[in-house]
Amino acid sequence: VQLVESGGGSVQEGGSLRLSCATSLLRYTPYCLAWFRQGPGKEREGIAFLEFGGSPTYAESIRGRFTISKDNQQNIGLYLQMNDLKPEDTAMYYCAADKLKWSGEWSKCPQKDSDFDNWGQGTQVTVSS
């Protein structure tokens, strides 16, 4: 699985950015898709998860400001719309994918980064006050 992020950059506090992740996943492929970030001196944290059925979940720190979405082109594109950015959002942002398992229903998105098998190279977001 190939994942390539783009869209990072430097913005002022209160600004917006839209991150993109081009994937090699075919549409309707049963994967969990997610965005993680790692700020300076911090551990990598999961901030937005998209279940195979499309239901999103968010970390408390970004809920109401960020939106995860995907398109259903032949190869899936994953996005993270980030509004009202704050200096504490400064981090390297990564998209990740994990293959789901079927046991009567599709498994749920894992929450830990160690459970994801596929990662992009990251895109830097810097928010200045």
C-alpha positions as CSV (number, residue, x, y, z in Angstrom):
1,V,0.0,0.0,0.0
2,Q,1.4,3.4,-1.0
3,L,0.4,6.5,0.8
4,V,1.6,10.0,-0.2
5,E,0.7,13.1,1.8
6,S,0.6,16.7,0.6
7,G,-0.8,20.0,1.5
8,G,1.2,20.9,4.6
9,G,2.7,24.4,5.1
10,S,2.9,27.4,7.3
11,V,-0.1,29.4,8.4
12,Q,-1.1,32.0,10.9
13,E,-3.2,31.1,13.9
14,G,-6.9,30.8,12.9
15,G,-6.0,29.8,9.4
16,S,-6.9,26.7,7.4
17,L,-5.2,24.0,5.5
18,R,-6.4,20.9,3.6
19,L,-4.1,17.8,3.7
20,S,-4.4,15.2,1.1
21,C,-3.2,11.6,1.0
22,A,-3.1,9.8,-2.3
23,T,-3.4,6.0,-1.8
24,S,-2.9,3.0,-3.9
25,L,-6.0,1.5,-2.3
26,L,-8.9,0.6,-4.7
27,R,-12.3,2.0,-3.8
28,Y,-14.4,-0.3,-1.6
29,T,-11.2,-1.9,-0.2
30,P,-11.8,-2.7,3.5
31,Y,-9.3,-0.5,5.2
32,C,-9.4,1.8,8.2
33,L,-7.9,5.2,7.2
34,A,-6.6,7.6,9.7
35,W,-4.6,10.8,10.3
36,F,-1.9,10.9,13.0
37,R,0.4,13.7,14.0
38,Q,3.6,14.1,16.0
39,G,4.5,17.4,17.5
40,P,7.9,18.5,18.6
41,G,8.9,16.4,21.6
42,K,5.6,14.6,21.6
43,E,4.5,11.1,20.9
44,R,2.6,10.3,17.7
45,E,-1.1,10.6,18.3
46,G,-4.1,9.5,16.3
47,I,-6.4,12.5,15.6
48,A,-9.0,11.3,13.0
49,F,-10.2,7.9,12.0
50,L,-12.5,6.8,9.2
51,E,-14.2,3.5,9.5
52,F,-14.8,1.3,6.4
53,G,-18.5,2.3,6.5
54,G,-17.5,5.9,6.6
55,S,-18.1,6.9,10.2
56,P,-15.5,9.3,11.4
57,T,-14.1,9.6,15.0
58,Y,-11.9,12.4,16.3
59,A,-9.5,13.1,19.1
60,E,-10.9,15.7,21.6
61,S,-8.1,18.1,20.7
62,I,-9.3,18.6,17.2
63,R,-13.0,17.8,17.3
64,G,-15.1,20.5,15.7
65,R,-12.1,22.0,13.9
66,F,-10.9,19.2,11.7
67,T,-12.8,17.0,9.3
68,I,-11.6,13.7,7.8
69,S,-13.1,12.6,4.5
70,K,-12.3,10.4,1.5
71,D,-13.3,10.3,-2.2
72,N,-14.2,7.1,-4.1
73,Q,-12.2,7.5,-7.1
74,Q,-10.6,4.3,-8.5
75,N,-7.8,4.9,-6.0
76,I,-9.0,6.3,-2.7
77,G,-8.0,9.8,-1.7
78,L,-8.0,10.7,2.0
79,Y,-8.3,14.3,3.2
80,L,-8.1,16.3,6.4
81,Q,-9.7,19.7,6.4
82,M,-8.1,21.7,9.2
83,N,-9.8,25.0,10.3
84,D,-9.1,27.4,13.1
85,L,-5.6,26.2,13.4
86,K,-3.7,26.8,16.7
87,P,0.1,26.8,17.4
88,E,-0.4,23.5,19.3
89,D,-1.4,21.9,16.0
90,T,2.1,22.3,14.7
91,A,3.3,18.8,13.9
92,M,4.2,16.4,11.2
93,Y,1.0,14.9,9.9
94,Y,0.8,11.3,8.6
95,C,-1.9,9.3,6.9
96,A,-2.1,5.6,7.8
97,A,-4.1,2.6,6.6
98,D,-4.9,-0.7,8.3
99,K,-6.4,-3.7,6.6
100,L,-9.7,-4.7,8.3
101,K,-10.7,-8.3,9.2
102,W,-14.0,-9.9,8.6
103,S,-15.6,-12.0,11.4
104,G,-19.2,-11.6,10.7
105,E,-18.7,-7.8,10.5
106,W,-15.7,-5.7,9.6
107,S,-13.3,-5.0,12.5
108,K,-13.1,-1.4,13.8
109,C,-10.3,1.0,13.4
110,P,-7.4,0.4,15.7
111,Q,-6.5,3.4,17.9
112,K,-2.8,2.9,18.4
113,D,-0.2,3.8,15.8
114,S,1.6,0.4,16.3
115,D,-1.5,-1.3,15.0
116,F,-1.3,0.4,11.6
117,D,0.8,-1.3,8.9
118,N,0.9,1.3,6.3
119,W,2.2,4.9,6.6
120,G,2.9,7.9,4.4
121,Q,6.1,9.9,4.7
122,G,4.4,12.8,6.4
123,T,3.7,16.5,5.7
124,Q,4.7,19.3,8.0
125,V,2.2,21.8,9.4
126,T,3.4,24.9,11.2
127,V,1.1,27.3,12.9
128,S,2.4,30.6,14.1
129,S,0.7,33.0,16.6
